[in-house]
């Protein structure tokens, strides 16, 4: 039984220890939106620092940790990575601005997230070398080239855990020496997502198996309590018998000896009120899953916290320890989150930011602003992603055209034997509300800069291409169609269209073909890529060049390393024949394409739509309330005037056969215009 439960204290002295956690900061160090080139008081370690100072002041004993996904995610992260790439590895010539800030803020330890590996192991080693605090990870191992399975590897690539000896004051002011163990974990899927950076150099073990191996050793070494810094999310469907799970918090909370959990990866917040809690913590009826206590902030009785994204929240775990049976043990624990917006007004009041931290970042921040504002072209109409989940979208199509343009250049230059194959391209709306109603692309017409390309393509992915059949193209789209709830065409009740558990970065739109999505049918695939209903099909009227797509026809499909190497669990893609294995960044291809074109019409060409439906339908979807300014451009979309608890606007979508949507580009195939696109 874990130490939070079932202990009878034998002494009256109580030590109260507070563990503060940041996570998924994603290079949001300043309170600044580099895409909009304006301050943003809802993000940034420069503001989280004020929350941390306040939380520290309240209690005598504290620890501050970070849970990973720190160095990637904004133009500042890209700028810093380019800086590392330009200097000699291992020379210590540059300290990452995030590390510089964390050193100043007095972090006690940090864990690695999956995005720490995006820039390669050498840059990651250089980043870690600048830290005045330990980095911990227990499930990444050296690949010794012996053909061993991950479970057989024995040499950890990083320090698996640390035990910090801390002198803590009890309630009466008496000092006691307490040994605090901290252990870190990262999803095993990094071997897929960053295969080019990691294959042949490291192997990654299952999170649960690693915890079962290392936690007892930490106890043997004298740890009084153990905190898992787990860069993994919560999935209520995961069991103890599952292996290599990406989101393993639930089984991890059952590991004997773990006294507290800081977790991350999915950008959710835990604990929060039930109506704000992500659906992954609830059953199909919307009720809280068993063994989760929101009042105490526990999972299976273990205090656990997830601090959102971008420095917008601070996770706080409060533990009470008593000296029981000859050692200090946790007898009680609770968790909570503190939200940045409550501490800062919307005008960016400087009183709520740490001026010293801002000064540390000033040089890198100013260089990033200059880099992000380098001009690359012009667009003739606004590009936005507000409706990218419910209709053809110019912002996604622009990325797809850039990838097609780049792939065709590669094929022409070095793979002429593939020139007879049609090229399709896959893009996703990365900024489509994953982190809240403010996170959507919105680029005004006129001159555009590098920041616009980074807004459309957030991640440091590289371009890959596979040769697949038309049959697999259809299955790819069937997986994407899991983004939607099933709609009853006979119901007049309000029916939300979007599946809240489906990640927007897995909503793949394939350009070069046309298709319709029948949301009256059940989804063919579950979110994990396993079949939900093998006899159903949501993808209909799938066509290439106007004719029904031949399931045996071969295509080259361009996507990212994340998708091609298994990210999102798309059926059959990981096993497909890799024919384009480029290390060029997808974002850079987009920048180069816009630069080459000079001017971008930003018009939507026909791609996909929903199957029209008869009936008294009331289908709704959520997006940013800012989308209202564009809703008038689409007669089939109407704002209801209502908002949900998360601050998203609720819009109606007309799916009727006479809808004025169907959409303008679909009705007018001649209105196509992206330079370099295929027709």
C-alpha positions as CSV (number, residue, x, y, z in Angstrom):
1,X,0.0,0.0,0.0
2,X,1.3,3.4,-0.9
3,X,2.4,5.7,1.9
4,X,-0.5,8.1,1.6
5,X,-2.9,5.4,2.8
6,X,-3.2,3.3,5.9
7,X,-0.5,4.8,8.2
8,X,-1.1,5.4,11.9
9,X,1.1,8.3,13.0
10,X,3.1,7.6,16.2
11,X,4.5,11.1,16.7
12,X,2.9,14.5,16.8
13,X,5.5,16.3,14.8
14,X,4.4,17.0,11.2
15,X,6.6,18.2,8.4
16,X,4.8,19.9,5.5
17,X,6.4,19.8,2.2
18,X,5.2,21.7,-0.9
19,X,6.2,20.5,-4.4
20,X,5.7,23.0,-7.2
21,X,5.6,21.9,-10.8
22,X,5.7,23.5,-14.2
23,X,5.3,21.5,-17.4
24,X,4.9,21.7,-21.1
25,X,6.3,25.3,-21.0
26,X,7.2,24.8,-24.7
27,X,9.6,27.7,-24.8
28,X,6.9,30.2,-23.5
29,X,9.5,32.0,-21.4
30,X,8.4,35.6,-22.0
31,X,4.8,36.7,-21.7
32,X,4.7,37.3,-25.4
33,X,2.9,35.9,-28.5
34,X,5.5,35.8,-31.2
35,X,3.0,34.9,-33.8
36,X,0.8,38.0,-33.2
37,X,3.8,40.1,-32.1
38,X,2.2,41.3,-29.0
39,X,2.3,40.7,-25.2
40,X,0.2,37.8,-23.8
41,X,-0.3,37.8,-20.0
42,X,-1.7,34.2,-20.0
43,X,1.7,32.5,-20.7
44,X,5.4,32.7,-19.8
45,X,7.7,31.7,-17.1
46,X,8.4,35.4,-16.5
47,X,4.9,35.4,-15.0
48,X,4.8,31.9,-13.5
49,X,7.8,33.2,-11.5
50,X,5.4,35.4,-9.5
51,X,3.1,32.4,-8.8
52,X,6.2,30.5,-7.6
53,X,7.4,33.3,-5.4
54,X,4.0,33.5,-3.8
55,X,3.7,29.8,-3.2
56,X,7.2,29.6,-1.7
57,X,6.4,32.4,0.7
58,X,3.4,30.5,2.2
59,X,5.3,27.5,3.5
60,X,8.8,26.8,4.9
61,X,9.6,23.7,2.9
62,X,9.4,23.7,-0.9
63,X,10.7,22.0,-4.0
64,X,10.4,23.3,-7.6
65,X,10.5,20.9,-10.5
66,X,9.8,21.0,-14.3
67,X,8.2,18.1,-16.1
68,X,9.6,18.5,-19.6
69,X,8.7,19.8,-23.0
70,X,10.6,22.9,-22.1
71,X,12.8,23.9,-25.0
72,X,10.6,23.6,-28.1
73,X,7.4,25.3,-29.1
74,X,7.8,29.0,-30.0
75,X,10.1,30.9,-32.3
76,X,12.2,31.5,-29.2
77,X,12.8,27.8,-28.9
78,X,13.6,27.6,-32.6
79,X,16.0,30.6,-32.3
80,X,17.8,28.9,-29.4
81,X,18.1,25.6,-31.3
82,X,19.6,27.3,-34.3
83,X,22.1,29.0,-31.9
84,X,23.2,25.6,-30.6
85,X,23.4,24.2,-34.1
86,X,25.8,27.0,-35.1
87,X,28.4,26.4,-32.3
88,X,30.6,23.5,-31.5
89,X,29.0,20.7,-29.5
90,X,30.2,20.3,-25.9
91,X,32.0,23.7,-25.6
92,X,29.5,25.3,-23.3
93,X,29.5,28.5,-25.3
94,X,25.7,29.2,-24.8
95,X,23.2,28.5,-22.1
96,X,19.7,28.0,-23.3
97,X,17.5,30.9,-22.2
98,X,15.0,28.4,-20.5
99,X,17.9,26.9,-18.5
100,X,19.2,30.4,-17.6
101,X,15.8,31.3,-16.3
102,X,15.4,28.1,-14.3
103,X,18.8,28.5,-12.7
104,X,17.8,31.9,-11.6
105,X,14.4,30.7,-10.3
106,X,16.1,28.0,-8.2
107,X,14.6,24.8,-9.8
108,X,15.5,21.7,-7.8
109,X,15.2,19.1,-10.6
110,X,13.6,18.6,-14.1
111,X,12.5,15.7,-16.2
112,X,12.8,15.3,-20.0
113,X,9.8,15.5,-22.2
114,X,9.4,14.0,-25.7
115,X,10.0,17.4,-27.4
116,X,13.4,17.7,-25.7
117,X,14.6,15.1,-28.3
118,X,13.4,17.1,-31.4
119,X,16.8,18.7,-31.9
120,X,18.9,15.6,-31.4
121,X,20.9,14.2,-28.5
122,X,24.0,16.5,-29.0
123,X,21.9,19.7,-28.6
124,X,20.0,18.2,-25.7
125,X,23.3,17.3,-24.0
126,X,24.5,20.9,-24.4
127,X,21.2,22.2,-23.0
128,X,21.3,20.0,-20.0
129,X,25.0,20.9,-19.4
130,X,24.0,24.4,-18.6
131,X,21.6,23.4,-15.8
132,X,22.5,24.0,-12.1
133,X,20.0,21.4,-11.2
134,X,19.8,17.6,-12.0
135,X,17.8,16.2,-15.0
136,X,16.3,12.8,-14.3
137,X,15.0,10.1,-16.6
138,X,14.8,6.4,-15.8
139,X,13.6,4.8,-19.0
140,X,16.0,6.1,-21.8
141,X,19.0,3.8,-22.2
142,X,22.1,3.7,-24.4
143,X,21.8,1.5,-27.4
144,X,25.0,-0.6,-27.2
145,X,24.5,-2.0,-30.7
146,X,24.1,-5.5,-29.4
147,X,20.6,-5.9,-30.7
148,X,19.1,-6.0,-27.2
149,X,15.4,-5.3,-26.5
150,X,14.8,-2.2,-24.4
151,X,14.0,-4.3,-21.4
152,X,17.5,-5.9,-21.6
153,X,19.4,-2.6,-21.7
154,X,21.4,-1.7,-18.6
155,X,23.1,1.6,-19.2
156,X,20.9,4.6,-18.5
157,X,21.5,7.5,-20.9
158,X,20.6,10.0,-18.1
159,X,20.6,10.0,-14.3
160,X,17.5,7.8,-13.5
161,X,16.8,9.5,-10.2
162,X,18.2,11.7,-7.6
163,X,17.7,11.7,-3.8
164,X,17.9,15.2,-2.4
165,X,18.9,15.6,1.3
166,X,16.8,18.5,2.6
167,X,16.6,20.0,6.1
168,X,12.9,20.7,6.7
169,X,11.1,22.4,9.5
170,X,8.2,20.8,11.2
171,X,5.1,22.6,12.5
172,X,7.0,23.5,15.7
173,X,10.0,24.9,14.0
174,X,12.3,22.0,14.6
175,X,14.6,20.9,11.8
176,X,14.7,17.4,10.4
177,X,16.7,15.8,7.6
178,X,14.4,14.3,5.0
179,X,15.5,12.4,1.8
180,X,13.4,13.2,-1.2
181,X,13.6,11.0,-4.2
182,X,12.8,12.3,-7.7
183,X,12.5,10.0,-10.8
184,X,11.6,10.9,-14.4
185,X,9.9,9.2,-17.3
186,X,9.2,9.9,-21.0
187,X,6.9,8.2,-23.4
188,X,8.6,5.2,-25.2
189,X,7.1,6.6,-28.5
190,X,9.9,9.1,-28.8
191,X,11.7,6.2,-30.6
192,X,9.1,6.6,-33.3
193,X,8.5,10.4,-33.3
194,X,12.3,11.2,-33.3
195,X,13.5,8.1,-35.0
196,X,16.2,9.9,-37.1
197,X,17.7,11.5,-33.9
198,X,17.5,8.4,-31.7
199,X,17.7,5.2,-33.7
200,X,21.0,3.3,-33.0
201,X,21.8,5.7,-30.1
202,X,19.2,5.0,-27.4
203,X,16.4,2.6,-26.5
204,X,13.4,3.4,-24.4
205,X,11.7,1.1,-21.8
206,X,8.1,1.0,-20.8
207,X,7.3,3.6,-18.1
208,X,5.5,1.2,-15.8
209,X,8.2,-1.4,-15.9
210,X,10.9,1.2,-15.4
211,X,9.1,2.5,-12.3
212,X,8.7,-1.0,-10.9
213,X,12.5,-1.5,-11.4
214,X,13.8,1.8,-10.0
215,X,11.4,2.8,-7.2
216,X,12.4,-0.1,-4.9
217,X,16.1,0.8,-5.4
218,X,15.3,4.4,-4.4
219,X,13.7,3.0,-1.2
220,X,16.7,0.8,-0.6
221,X,18.9,3.8,-1.0
222,X,17.0,5.6,1.8
223,X,14.5,7.8,0.1
224,X,11.8,8.9,2.6
225,X,9.4,9.8,-0.1
226,X,9.4,9.5,-3.9
227,X,7.9,11.9,-6.4
228,X,7.6,10.7,-10.0
229,X,8.2,13.5,-12.6
230,X,6.3,11.7,-15.3
231,X,6.1,13.3,-18.8
232,X,3.1,11.2,-19.6
233,X,-0.6,11.9,-19.6
234,X,-3.8,10.3,-18.2
235,X,-5.8,7.7,-20.1
236,X,-8.6,6.1,-18.2
237,X,-8.6,3.1,-20.5
238,X,-5.0,2.0,-19.8
239,X,-4.5,-1.0,-17.5
240,X,-1.6,-2.5,-15.7
241,X,-1.3,-5.2,-18.3
242,X,-0.9,-2.8,-21.2
243,X,2.6,-2.1,-22.3
244,X,4.6,0.8,-23.7
245,X,1.7,3.2,-23.2
246,X,2.1,6.8,-24.1
247,X,-0.2,8.0,-21.3
248,X,0.6,5.9,-18.3
249,X,-0.3,8.0,-15.3
250,X,-3.1,5.7,-14.2
251,X,-1.0,2.5,-13.8
252,X,1.9,4.6,-12.5
253,X,-0.2,5.8,-9.6
254,X,-0.5,2.2,-8.5
255,X,3.3,1.6,-8.2
256,X,4.2,0.9,-4.5
257,X,6.5,3.5,-3.1
258,X,5.4,6.5,-5.3
259,X,4.1,9.1,-3.0
260,X,3.3,11.9,-5.4
261,X,3.0,12.4,-9.2
262,X,3.6,15.4,-11.4
263,X,2.4,14.6,-14.9
264,X,2.1,16.3,-18.3
265,X,2.3,15.7,-22.1
266,X,-1.4,16.2,-23.0
267,X,-1.5,19.8,-21.9
268,X,-4.6,19.3,-19.6
269,X,-5.0,20.6,-16.1
270,X,-5.6,18.4,-13.1
271,X,-7.3,18.9,-10.7
272,X,-10.0,21.3,-11.7
273,X,-13.7,21.5,-11.3
274,X,-15.6,18.6,-13.0
275,X,-17.1,20.8,-15.7
276,X,-13.6,22.0,-16.7
277,X,-11.9,18.6,-16.5
278,X,-10.8,16.9,-19.7
279,X,-13.0,14.0,-20.9
280,X,-10.1,11.6,-20.5
281,X,-10.7,11.6,-16.7
282,X,-14.4,10.8,-17.2
283,X,-16.5,7.8,-18.3
284,X,-18.8,7.7,-21.3
285,X,-21.6,9.3,-19.3
286,X,-19.4,12.2,-18.2
287,X,-19.0,11.0,-14.7
288,X,-15.7,11.1,-12.9
289,X,-13.7,7.8,-13.2
290,X,-13.3,5.8,-10.0
291,X,-10.3,6.4,-7.8
292,X,-10.1,10.1,-8.8
293,X,-10.7,12.6,-6.1
294,X,-10.9,16.2,-7.5
295,X,-11.3,17.8,-4.0
296,X,-8.0,16.3,-2.8
297,X,-6.4,16.1,-6.2
298,X,-5.5,12.4,-6.0
299,X,-5.4,9.4,-8.3
300,X,-5.7,6.1,-6.5
301,X,-5.1,8.1,-3.3
302,X,-1.8,9.6,-4.6
303,X,-1.6,13.4,-4.9
304,X,-1.1,14.2,-8.6
305,X,-1.0,17.4,-10.5
306,X,-0.9,18.4,-14.2
307,X,0.0,22.1,-14.8
308,X,-1.4,22.7,-18.3
309,X,0.8,24.4,-20.9
310,X,3.0,27.4,-21.5
311,X,3.6,28.4,-17.9
312,X,-0.1,29.3,-17.6
313,X,-0.5,27.2,-14.5
314,X,1.6,26.2,-11.5
315,X,1.0,22.7,-10.0
316,X,1.1,22.6,-6.2
317,X,1.3,19.3,-4.2
318,X,1.2,19.7,-0.4
319,X,2.4,16.6,1.5
320,X,2.3,16.0,5.3
321,X,5.0,13.8,6.7
322,X,5.3,12.2,10.1
323,X,8.0,10.0,11.7
324,X,6.4,6.6,11.6
325,X,8.0,3.2,12.4
326,X,11.5,4.7,12.4
327,X,11.3,6.8,9.2
328,X,9.6,9.8,7.7
329,X,6.5,8.8,5.7
330,X,3.8,10.7,3.8
331,X,0.6,10.5,5.8
332,X,-1.5,13.0,3.8
333,X,-1.3,14.7,0.4
334,X,-3.4,17.0,-1.7
335,X,-2.8,18.8,-5.0
336,X,-4.1,22.0,-6.7
337,X,-3.3,24.2,-9.6
338,X,-2.9,28.0,-9.6
339,X,-3.9,29.7,-12.8
340,X,-1.8,32.6,-14.2
341,X,-4.8,34.6,-15.5
342,X,-6.0,35.1,-11.9
343,X,-2.7,36.8,-11.1
344,X,-2.4,39.0,-14.2
345,X,-4.7,41.3,-15.9
346,X,-5.3,41.2,-19.6
347,X,-3.4,44.3,-20.3
348,X,-0.1,42.7,-19.4
349,X,0.4,44.6,-16.1
350,X,4.1,44.4,-15.4
351,X,3.5,44.1,-11.6
352,X,2.7,40.5,-12.2
353,X,5.9,39.6,-14.0
354,X,9.4,39.0,-12.6
355,X,11.5,41.9,-13.8
356,X,14.8,40.1,-13.1
357,X,13.7,37.1,-15.2
358,X,12.6,39.4,-18.0
359,X,16.1,41.0,-18.0
360,X,17.7,37.6,-18.3
361,X,15.6,36.9,-21.4
362,X,15.8,40.3,-23.0
363,X,18.6,39.7,-25.5
364,X,17.2,36.3,-26.7
365,X,13.7,37.8,-26.8
366,X,14.7,40.7,-28.9
367,X,16.7,38.5,-31.3
368,X,13.7,36.2,-31.6
369,X,11.3,39.1,-32.4
370,X,13.6,40.2,-35.1
371,X,14.0,36.7,-36.5
372,X,10.2,36.0,-36.4
373,X,9.5,39.3,-38.3
374,X,11.7,38.6,-41.3
375,X,9.4,39.0,-44.3
376,X,8.9,36.1,-46.7
377,X,6.0,37.0,-48.9
378,X,2.4,38.3,-49.2
379,X,-1.0,36.8,-48.9
380,X,-4.0,38.3,-50.6
381,X,-6.6,37.2,-48.0
382,X,-6.5,36.3,-44.3
383,X,-5.4,32.8,-43.3
384,X,-7.0,31.4,-40.2
385,X,-7.8,28.0,-38.7
386,X,-11.0,28.8,-36.9
387,X,-13.1,26.4,-39.1
388,X,-10.3,24.0,-40.1
389,X,-12.0,21.1,-38.4
390,X,-15.3,21.4,-40.3
391,X,-14.4,22.4,-43.8
392,X,-11.7,22.9,-46.4
393,X,-9.1,25.3,-45.0
394,X,-6.6,27.5,-46.9
395,X,-4.1,27.4,-44.0
396,X,-3.8,23.6,-44.1
397,X,-3.8,23.6,-47.9
398,X,-0.9,26.0,-48.0
399,X,1.2,23.6,-45.9
400,X,0.1,20.7,-48.1
401,X,1.1,22.6,-51.3
402,X,4.5,23.5,-49.8
403,X,5.2,19.8,-48.9
404,X,4.1,18.7,-52.4
405,X,6.3,21.4,-54.0
406,X,9.3,20.3,-51.9
407,X,8.7,16.6,-52.5
408,X,8.5,17.1,-56.3
409,X,11.8,18.9,-56.3
410,X,13.4,15.9,-54.4
411,X,11.9,13.4,-56.8
412,X,13.0,15.4,-59.9
413,X,16.5,15.8,-58.6
414,X,17.3,12.4,-57.2
415,X,14.4,10.0,-57.6
416,X,13.3,10.1,-61.3
417,X,12.1,6.5,-61.0
418,X,9.3,7.7,-58.8
419,X,8.2,10.6,-61.1
420,X,5.3,8.6,-62.6
421,X,3.6,8.3,-59.2
422,X,1.0,10.9,-58.1
423,X,2.0,12.9,-55.0
424,X,-0.5,13.5,-52.2
425,X,0.2,15.7,-49.2
426,X,-1.0,15.5,-45.6
427,X,-1.4,18.5,-43.3
428,X,-3.1,19.2,-40.0
429,X,-4.4,22.4,-38.3
430,X,-1.9,22.5,-35.4
431,X,-3.4,25.6,-33.9
432,X,-7.0,24.6,-33.6
433,X,-7.8,25.1,-29.9
434,X,-5.7,22.4,-28.3
435,X,-4.5,24.7,-25.6
436,X,-7.7,26.8,-25.3
437,X,-9.8,29.3,-27.3
438,X,-6.9,31.6,-27.9
439,X,-4.8,29.1,-29.8
440,X,-5.9,29.4,-33.4
441,X,-3.9,30.7,-36.4
442,X,-5.1,34.1,-37.6
443,X,-2.9,35.8,-40.1
444,X,-4.2,39.0,-41.7
445,X,-3.9,39.7,-45.4
446,X,-0.7,41.5,-46.5
447,X,3.0,41.0,-45.9
448,X,3.8,37.8,-44.0
449,X,6.9,36.9,-42.1
450,X,8.6,33.8,-40.6
451,X,6.3,34.1,-37.6
452,X,3.4,33.3,-39.9
453,X,5.0,30.1,-41.2
454,X,5.8,29.1,-37.6
455,X,2.2,29.8,-36.7
456,X,0.9,27.4,-39.4
457,X,3.5,24.8,-38.6
458,X,4.3,24.7,-34.9
459,X,6.4,21.6,-34.7
460,X,10.0,20.8,-35.6
461,X,9.0,17.9,-37.8
462,X,10.8,16.8,-40.9
463,X,9.5,15.8,-44.3
464,X,8.9,12.1,-45.1
465,X,7.1,10.3,-47.9
466,X,5.7,6.8,-48.2
467,X,4.6,4.8,-51.2
468,X,1.1,3.4,-50.4
469,X,-2.0,2.1,-52.1
470,X,-5.3,3.9,-52.6
471,X,-6.7,1.4,-50.2
472,X,-4.4,2.6,-47.4
473,X,-5.1,6.3,-48.3
474,X,-8.7,5.5,-47.5
475,X,-7.8,3.9,-44.1
476,X,-5.7,7.0,-43.3
477,X,-8.8,9.2,-43.8
478,X,-11.0,6.8,-41.8
479,X,-8.7,7.3,-38.9
480,X,-8.9,11.0,-39.3
481,X,-12.7,10.8,-39.4
482,X,-12.6,9.7,-35.7
483,X,-12.4,13.5,-35.0
484,X,-16.2,13.5,-35.2
485,X,-19.0,12.3,-33.0
486,X,-21.7,10.2,-34.6
487,X,-24.7,12.4,-35.7
488,X,-28.2,11.1,-35.7
489,X,-29.9,12.6,-38.8
490,X,-33.4,12.1,-37.3
491,X,-32.7,14.1,-34.1
492,X,-33.6,17.7,-33.6
493,X,-31.6,17.9,-30.4
494,X,-28.4,19.8,-30.3
495,X,-25.5,17.4,-31.3
496,X,-21.9,18.4,-30.8
497,X,-19.9,17.4,-33.9
498,X,-16.3,17.4,-32.5
499,X,-15.0,14.4,-30.5
500,X,-13.2,16.2,-27.6
501,X,-10.8,13.3,-27.1
502,X,-9.4,13.6,-30.7
503,X,-6.2,15.6,-30.9
504,X,-6.3,18.4,-33.5
505,X,-2.7,17.6,-34.6
506,X,-4.0,14.2,-35.7
507,X,-6.7,15.7,-38.0
508,X,-5.1,14.9,-41.3
509,X,-6.3,16.5,-44.5
510,X,-5.0,14.9,-47.7
511,X,-4.6,17.2,-50.6
512,X,-4.7,15.9,-54.2
513,X,-7.9,13.9,-53.8
514,X,-11.5,14.7,-53.0
515,X,-13.7,12.9,-50.5
516,X,-16.8,13.2,-48.3
517,X,-17.2,12.3,-44.6
518,X,-20.4,10.6,-43.5
519,X,-20.8,11.4,-39.8
520,X,-24.0,9.4,-39.5
521,X,-21.8,6.3,-39.5
522,X,-19.8,5.1,-36.5
523,X,-16.0,5.7,-36.6
524,X,-14.1,2.8,-38.1
525,X,-11.1,3.3,-35.8
526,X,-10.6,4.0,-32.1
527,X,-8.2,6.7,-31.1
528,X,-5.5,4.1,-30.5
529,X,-5.7,2.9,-34.1
530,X,-7.5,-0.3,-33.3
531,X,-10.7,-1.1,-35.1
532,X,-13.9,0.2,-33.6
533,X,-16.2,-1.2,-36.3
534,X,-14.6,-3.0,-39.2
535,X,-17.8,-3.0,-41.2
536,X,-18.4,0.7,-41.3
537,X,-17.0,3.5,-43.5
538,X,-17.2,7.2,-43.0
539,X,-15.1,8.1,-46.1
540,X,-17.2,8.0,-49.3
541,X,-17.0,9.4,-52.8
542,X,-13.2,9.2,-52.6
543,X,-11.9,10.4,-56.0
544,X,-8.6,11.2,-57.7
545,X,-8.7,13.5,-60.7
546,X,-12.5,13.3,-60.7
547,X,-12.6,9.5,-61.0
548,X,-13.3,7.0,-58.2
549,X,-10.0,6.2,-56.5
550,X,-8.5,2.9,-57.4
551,X,-7.7,1.0,-54.2
552,X,-4.7,-0.6,-56.0
553,X,-3.2,2.6,-57.4
554,X,0.0,3.7,-55.8
555,X,0.7,7.1,-54.5
556,X,3.5,8.9,-52.8
557,X,2.1,10.5,-49.7
558,X,4.1,13.3,-48.0
559,X,3.8,13.9,-44.3
560,X,6.0,14.3,-41.2
561,X,8.4,12.1,-39.4
562,X,5.9,12.1,-36.5
563,X,3.1,10.6,-38.6
564,X,5.1,8.3,-40.8
565,X,7.0,6.8,-37.9
566,X,3.8,6.0,-35.9
567,X,2.6,9.2,-34.3
568,X,-1.2,9.1,-33.9
569,X,-1.4,5.4,-34.4
570,X,-2.6,5.6,-38.0
571,X,-3.2,2.1,-39.3
572,X,-0.6,0.7,-41.7
573,X,1.4,3.9,-42.0
574,X,4.4,2.9,-39.9
575,X,4.8,-0.3,-41.9
576,X,4.6,1.5,-45.3
577,X,7.6,1.8,-47.7
578,X,9.6,4.9,-46.9
579,X,10.7,6.5,-50.2
580,X,11.5,10.1,-49.1
581,X,13.6,10.3,-46.0
582,X,14.4,14.0,-45.8
583,X,15.9,15.8,-42.8
584,X,14.5,19.1,-44.1
585,X,12.1,20.7,-41.6
586,X,8.5,20.9,-42.8
587,X,8.4,24.5,-41.5
588,X,11.4,25.4,-43.5
589,X,9.9,23.9,-46.6
590,X,6.8,26.1,-46.0
591,X,9.0,29.2,-45.6
592,X,10.9,28.4,-48.8
593,X,7.7,27.8,-50.7
594,X,6.2,31.1,-49.7
595,X,9.4,32.8,-50.5
596,X,9.5,31.2,-53.9
597,X,5.9,32.0,-54.7
598,X,6.2,35.6,-53.4
599,X,2.4,36.0,-53.4
600,X,-0.2,33.6,-52.1
601,X,-3.8,33.9,-53.2
602,X,-5.0,32.0,-50.0
603,X,-8.0,30.7,-51.9
604,X,-9.6,27.4,-50.9
605,X,-9.7,24.6,-53.5
606,X,-12.1,21.7,-53.4
607,X,-10.9,18.9,-51.1
608,X,-13.4,17.4,-48.6
609,X,-16.8,18.0,-47.2
610,X,-19.5,16.3,-45.1
611,X,-22.1,14.1,-46.7
612,X,-25.3,16.3,-46.9
613,X,-28.1,15.3,-44.6
614,X,-31.9,15.6,-44.6
615,X,-33.7,16.2,-41.4
616,X,-34.2,18.7,-38.6
617,X,-30.6,18.9,-37.6
618,X,-29.0,21.0,-35.0
619,X,-25.3,20.3,-35.3
620,X,-22.8,22.4,-33.3
621,X,-19.1,22.7,-33.0
622,X,-16.7,24.8,-30.9
623,X,-14.0,27.2,-31.9
624,X,-12.7,30.5,-30.7
625,X,-15.3,33.3,-30.2
626,X,-12.9,35.4,-32.3
627,X,-14.1,33.3,-35.3
628,X,-17.3,35.5,-35.4
629,X,-15.5,38.0,-37.5
630,X,-15.1,35.4,-40.3
631,X,-18.4,33.5,-39.8
632,X,-20.2,35.9,-42.2
633,X,-18.0,34.6,-45.0
634,X,-19.6,31.2,-44.7
635,X,-23.4,31.1,-44.8
636,X,-23.5,27.6,-43.5
637,X,-21.8,28.6,-40.2
638,X,-23.6,30.6,-37.5
639,X,-22.6,31.7,-34.0
640,X,-25.2,30.7,-31.4
641,X,-24.2,33.5,-29.1
642,X,-23.3,30.9,-26.4
643,X,-19.9,29.9,-24.9
644,X,-18.9,26.7,-23.2
645,X,-17.2,26.5,-19.8
646,X,-13.8,26.5,-21.4
647,X,-14.4,29.8,-23.2
648,X,-15.0,28.4,-26.6
649,X,-17.7,29.8,-28.8
650,X,-20.5,27.4,-29.9
651,X,-21.4,27.6,-33.6
652,X,-24.0,25.9,-35.7
653,X,-23.1,24.0,-38.8
654,X,-25.7,23.6,-41.6
655,X,-25.2,20.1,-43.0
656,X,-28.4,20.1,-45.1
657,X,-28.4,19.3,-48.8
658,X,-29.3,22.9,-49.7
659,X,-26.7,24.4,-47.4
660,X,-25.0,27.4,-49.0
661,X,-21.8,25.8,-48.0
662,X,-21.1,22.8,-50.1
663,X,-18.6,25.1,-50.3
664,X,-17.8,28.0,-52.7
665,X,-14.7,26.2,-53.9
666,X,-16.5,22.9,-54.1
667,X,-19.2,24.4,-56.3
668,X,-16.6,26.3,-58.3
669,X,-13.7,24.1,-59.1
670,X,-12.2,26.8,-61.2
671,X,-11.5,28.9,-58.1
672,X,-8.2,27.2,-57.3
673,X,-5.0,29.2,-57.1
674,X,-2.1,28.1,-54.9
675,X,1.0,28.3,-57.0
676,X,2.7,25.0,-57.4
677,X,-0.5,23.0,-56.5
678,X,-1.7,20.1,-58.5
679,X,-5.0,20.3,-60.3
